[in-house]
Amino acid sequence: MALVCAVGLLLALLFIHPGSSPARVDSSHFSVYQPTVYSMHLRVYSVVGKPTVSAALINRVLATYHSPAAGLGQQLYDLGMKYGIDPVYALAFFMHESLFGTTGEARRTLSLGNERCLPDRRCLDRQLGGYAQMNSWEDGFEQWYLLIRTLYVGQWHLVTVDQIIPVYAPQADHNDVAGYIQAVKRAVDVWRSGAVMA
């Protein structure tokens, strides 16, 4: 054992040079690692929130598409404020469901979202599943907000477009769920940018 210690001490003395630095680094052979950082901005299309578009923009959109609800942008906006739902989503659903009341059932029912029969509204076209006849466009707007706020958000805790649409317009009813989601998101993005055409 003493012999092993002596040999180790002798080797240590041979390699240690007093006064010199134990290690030298030539910086020309090294570079600082610079990691690449990728930033992803995940957009969550939550219907809950303050308005992200103005009543004036809503009016321009409705007028551009020759909607029978043209001029009612302030009402759509105010109801969004009342229910805590961003009115840009009401506008997007209105576009997708009936091109702002210019096609389909909404021409007769005055319904923003083609709501099914309601206990306190007349029911039309029962052979097609039944649609609620609203008292006016403003009534149709309010019924949609009420549905989204109380049932989808309040009871079912569905708050994003991706959560709401598969239930609102299920594939079982022959809806293109992915297409509907993309159409709503695209319209929201366009209108939030200040453009009118979606």
C-alpha angles and dihedrals in degrees: 000000000000089000092054091051092049093050091048091050091048092051092048091052092050093056100040115084113192116234096019126107112259093225136016126200121202104209093201088075096051134065130192113253110242109192118212111239118203117202119202121192106208110202114213110193099211114176091205115092149061121316116283094188131048129246087243091059091048089053091049091051093049092047093047091055093044092240118182083226092060112140094030096097093113091055092049089048095047093049089052088055091048094053098034093242120131104245091218086078094051087052092049093049089047090053095048097043099048112348088259096315097312098109141039129358094339091073087070104025099046086221121151093204105024092250117198121243117310126202093240099042132070112261119228131192098012089173087066093048096278131271129217116247107222123210093232140340089270089053089049090052092050094047090053093050091046091051094049095043100044104032108024100033103022102040106019097032092226108149109155131072088242090056099039105045099058088058097035094048106016124194088237087070089055094260124148095232096184091047092049092050092049092046092052093046092047093050091048091051093048095049093044087056089058096252120131105208116074 
